[in-house]
Amino acid sequence: MSSLYYDLIPTGIEGLDQVLSGGLLRGRTYLVTGETGTGKTLFSLSFLINGALKYSEPGIYVSVDETYEQLVNGARRFGWDLEELRENGYLEILTPEMDLVEKIREKDPTTIAKSLVLTISEYVKALGAQRLVIDPIAPLVTLEKDVQVLREYIRALVLGIERVVGTTTIITTEIPTGSAAISRYGVEEFLAAGVFVMGIAKTVNGDFKRYMFIRKMRWQNVQPIIYEIEIKPGIGIIIKDQIRNIHTLHYTSTFML
């Protein structure tokens, strides 16, 4: 079915909206996944900053694993002034309590998710936000017993945001190095309308390439193509040419270029 029948929101990321035939479905949730250092946060910030500067659409960034100062200082070193966007009413940065994992363990995860949804909703209404990023969707944990609890939390959070908040949302998740999994907790990709897989791979010439693969895009005719990406300070993610003749899609794959 053609994406022309749907209201699309452009990402503003160079090269991506052409691939998506216009952008993302407005009001839906999208997953950006990959190993550490593959560009997930930069992708997410590009989505918000482009929304503000190119389309005058305010956005909210929920930083789960970084403090406000860490995020702002890191972005400044990359060439982005997040505080200026805040002052101009185009961005709000939320940092949940550092004991979020403990709260999810001790209380009903659905209750915690609903509380966070209501908090986000209040900020969205106050700012008039149309874009939202949650980076990452859940705190990183190592205890196996926490996984099922976090799955319930993630499910309630994503569904709550789409039903109550109504923003076009990007959530990120980090997968272990060398893993062939799509997400960390095994539920994120099923809840998302689209999945962007970010990675780094080695070519037969010994060069390393950053890539993006659109694994899933609901109700949009997107070809299963792997693209080389570039990270450029002050701009963010740039989608470049297709990478051809690939043996495998694991993050340690070797590309025949």
C-alpha positions as CSV (number, residue, x, y, z in Angstrom):
1,M,0.0,0.0,0.0
2,S,1.4,3.4,-0.9
3,S,2.6,5.7,1.8
4,L,0.7,8.5,0.1
5,Y,-2.4,7.5,2.1
6,Y,-0.6,8.2,5.4
7,D,0.5,11.4,7.1
8,L,4.3,11.3,7.0
9,I,6.7,13.3,9.1
10,P,10.1,13.9,7.5
11,T,13.2,12.9,9.6
12,G,15.3,15.7,8.0
13,I,18.2,13.2,7.9
14,E,20.0,13.6,4.6
15,G,19.2,10.8,2.3
16,L,16.8,9.0,4.6
17,D,13.5,10.6,3.6
18,Q,14.1,9.7,0.0
19,V,14.5,6.1,1.0
20,L,11.3,6.3,3.1
21,S,9.4,8.0,0.3
22,G,8.7,11.0,2.6
23,G,9.4,10.1,6.2
24,L,7.9,8.3,9.2
25,L,4.2,7.6,10.0
26,R,3.1,10.4,12.2
27,G,2.2,9.3,15.7
28,R,4.0,5.9,15.5
29,T,7.0,4.5,17.3
30,Y,10.3,3.5,15.7
31,L,13.2,1.5,17.0
32,V,16.9,2.4,16.4
33,T,19.0,-0.6,17.5
34,G,22.6,-1.6,17.4
35,E,25.8,-2.2,19.3
36,T,27.5,0.5,21.3
37,G,29.1,3.3,19.2
38,T,27.0,2.7,16.1
39,G,25.3,6.1,16.0
40,K,22.0,5.5,17.8
41,T,22.0,8.6,19.9
42,L,23.2,10.8,17.0
43,F,20.4,9.4,14.8
44,S,17.9,10.3,17.5
45,L,19.3,13.8,18.1
46,S,19.4,14.4,14.3
47,F,15.6,13.6,14.2
48,L,14.9,16.1,17.0
49,I,17.2,18.8,15.8
50,N,16.1,18.6,12.2
51,G,12.5,18.8,13.4
52,A,13.2,22.0,15.2
53,L,15.5,23.7,12.7
54,K,14.0,22.5,9.4
55,Y,10.3,22.1,10.2
56,S,9.7,24.2,13.4
57,E,8.5,21.1,15.3
58,P,9.4,21.0,19.0
59,G,10.7,17.8,20.5
60,I,11.5,16.1,23.8
61,Y,14.5,14.0,24.5
62,V,14.3,11.5,27.4
63,S,17.8,10.6,28.5
64,V,17.7,7.4,30.6
65,D,21.4,6.6,30.9
66,E,23.0,10.1,30.7
67,T,22.6,13.2,32.9
68,Y,21.5,16.5,31.5
69,E,25.1,17.8,31.7
70,Q,26.6,14.8,30.0
71,L,24.1,15.0,27.1
72,V,24.4,18.8,26.6
73,N,28.2,18.8,26.8
74,G,28.5,15.8,24.4
75,A,26.2,17.5,21.9
76,R,28.2,20.7,22.2
77,R,31.4,19.0,21.4
78,F,29.7,17.5,18.3
79,G,28.6,21.0,17.2
80,W,25.0,21.1,18.5
81,D,23.8,23.7,21.0
82,L,20.9,21.9,22.8
83,E,20.6,24.7,25.4
84,E,19.9,27.2,22.6
85,L,17.1,25.0,21.3
86,R,15.7,24.8,24.8
87,E,15.8,28.6,25.3
88,N,13.9,29.0,22.0
89,G,11.2,26.6,22.9
90,Y,12.1,23.8,20.5
91,L,13.5,21.2,22.9
92,E,13.0,19.8,26.3
93,I,15.4,17.3,28.0
94,L,14.0,14.9,30.6
95,T,16.2,12.7,32.8
96,P,14.3,10.1,34.8
97,E,15.4,9.2,38.3
98,M,18.7,7.3,38.5
99,D,16.9,4.6,40.6
100,L,14.5,3.8,37.8
101,V,15.6,0.1,37.6
102,E,15.0,-0.3,41.4
103,K,11.5,1.3,41.0
104,I,10.6,-1.1,38.2
105,R,11.8,-4.1,40.2
106,E,9.9,-3.1,43.4
107,K,6.7,-1.9,41.9
108,D,4.3,-2.9,39.1
109,P,6.2,-2.1,35.9
110,T,3.0,-1.1,34.2
111,T,2.3,1.4,36.9
112,I,5.8,2.9,36.5
113,A,5.4,3.1,32.8
114,K,2.0,4.8,33.1
115,S,3.5,7.4,35.5
116,L,6.3,8.1,33.0
117,V,3.8,8.4,30.1
118,L,1.8,11.0,32.1
119,T,4.9,13.0,32.9
120,I,6.0,13.0,29.3
121,S,2.5,13.9,28.2
122,E,2.5,17.0,30.4
123,Y,5.8,18.2,28.9
124,V,4.5,17.4,25.3
125,K,1.4,19.5,25.9
126,A,3.4,22.4,27.5
127,L,6.0,22.5,24.6
128,G,3.6,21.6,21.8
129,A,6.1,18.8,21.0
130,Q,5.5,16.6,17.9
131,R,8.7,14.5,18.2
132,L,9.9,12.4,21.1
133,V,13.1,10.3,21.7
134,I,13.6,7.9,24.6
135,D,17.3,6.9,24.7
136,P,17.4,4.0,25.6
137,I,13.9,2.6,26.0
138,A,14.9,0.9,29.3
139,P,17.9,1.0,31.6
140,L,20.5,-1.6,30.9
141,V,20.4,-4.5,33.3
142,T,22.3,-7.8,33.7
143,L,20.1,-9.8,36.0
144,E,18.1,-12.4,34.0
145,K,15.2,-12.1,36.4
146,D,14.7,-8.4,35.5
147,V,14.2,-9.2,31.7
148,Q,10.6,-10.2,31.9
149,V,9.8,-7.3,34.2
150,L,11.4,-4.8,31.8
151,R,9.5,-6.4,28.8
152,E,6.3,-5.6,30.6
153,Y,7.5,-2.1,31.3
154,I,8.6,-1.5,27.7
155,R,5.3,-2.8,26.3
156,A,3.2,-0.5,28.6
157,L,5.5,2.5,27.9
158,V,5.3,2.2,24.1
159,L,1.6,1.5,23.9
160,G,0.9,4.3,26.4
161,I,2.9,6.8,24.4
162,E,1.1,6.0,21.2
163,R,-2.3,6.1,22.9
164,V,-1.9,9.1,25.2
165,V,1.0,11.2,24.0
166,G,0.6,10.9,20.2
167,T,4.1,12.0,19.2
168,T,6.2,10.5,16.5
169,T,8.7,8.6,18.7
170,I,12.1,7.1,18.4
171,I,13.2,4.6,21.0
172,T,16.7,3.1,21.1
173,T,18.0,-0.1,22.4
174,E,21.6,-1.5,22.7
175,I,22.4,-5.0,21.8
176,P,25.5,-7.0,23.0
177,T,28.6,-6.9,20.9
178,G,28.6,-9.6,18.3
179,S,24.9,-10.5,18.9
180,A,22.6,-11.3,16.0
181,A,19.6,-10.2,18.0
182,I,17.6,-7.2,16.8
183,S,16.9,-5.8,20.3
184,R,18.1,-6.3,23.9
185,Y,14.9,-7.5,25.5
186,G,13.3,-9.2,22.6
187,V,10.1,-7.2,22.5
188,E,11.0,-3.7,21.2
189,E,11.0,-4.7,17.5
190,F,7.4,-6.1,17.7
191,L,6.0,-2.9,19.2
192,A,7.7,-0.6,16.7
193,A,6.3,0.5,13.4
194,G,9.8,0.4,12.0
195,V,13.3,-0.8,12.9
196,F,16.6,0.8,11.9
197,V,19.6,-1.4,12.5
198,M,22.9,0.5,12.9
199,G,26.2,-1.2,12.7
200,I,29.9,-1.2,11.9
201,A,31.4,-3.8,9.5
202,K,34.8,-4.6,7.9
203,T,35.2,-4.7,4.1
204,V,37.4,-7.2,2.2
205,N,39.8,-4.3,1.8
206,G,40.2,-4.0,5.5
207,D,38.2,-0.7,5.8
208,F,35.5,-0.2,8.3
209,K,32.1,1.0,7.2
210,R,29.2,2.3,9.3
211,Y,25.9,1.1,8.0
212,M,22.1,1.3,8.5
213,F,19.7,-1.4,7.5
214,I,15.9,-0.8,7.5
215,R,14.8,-4.1,8.9
216,K,11.1,-3.2,9.2
217,M,8.8,-0.4,8.0
218,R,5.1,-1.0,8.5
219,W,2.7,0.2,5.8
220,Q,5.6,1.6,3.7
221,N,7.2,0.1,0.7
222,V,10.9,0.2,1.7
223,Q,13.4,-2.1,0.0
224,P,15.6,-4.3,2.2
225,I,18.8,-2.5,1.4
226,I,21.9,-1.8,3.5
227,Y,23.2,1.7,3.3
228,E,26.6,3.2,4.2
229,I,26.2,6.1,6.7
230,E,28.5,9.0,7.6
231,I,28.6,10.8,10.9
232,K,29.3,14.5,10.3
233,P,29.8,17.0,13.2
234,G,27.1,19.7,13.3
235,I,24.9,17.7,10.9
236,G,24.5,14.2,12.4
237,I,23.7,11.1,10.3
238,I,24.0,11.1,6.5
239,I,22.7,8.2,4.5
240,K,25.0,7.4,1.6
241,D,25.2,4.7,-1.1
242,Q,24.0,1.2,-1.0
243,I,26.5,-1.5,0.2
244,R,26.3,-4.5,-2.1
245,N,27.4,-8.1,-2.1
246,I,27.1,-8.8,1.6
247,H,27.8,-12.3,3.1
248,T,25.9,-11.8,6.3
249,L,24.2,-9.1,8.4
250,H,26.0,-9.8,11.6
251,Y,27.8,-6.8,13.1
252,T,31.1,-8.6,12.5
253,S,30.3,-9.3,8.9
254,T,32.7,-8.8,6.0
255,F,31.5,-6.9,3.0
256,M,32.4,-7.7,-0.6
257,L,32.9,-4.2,-2.1
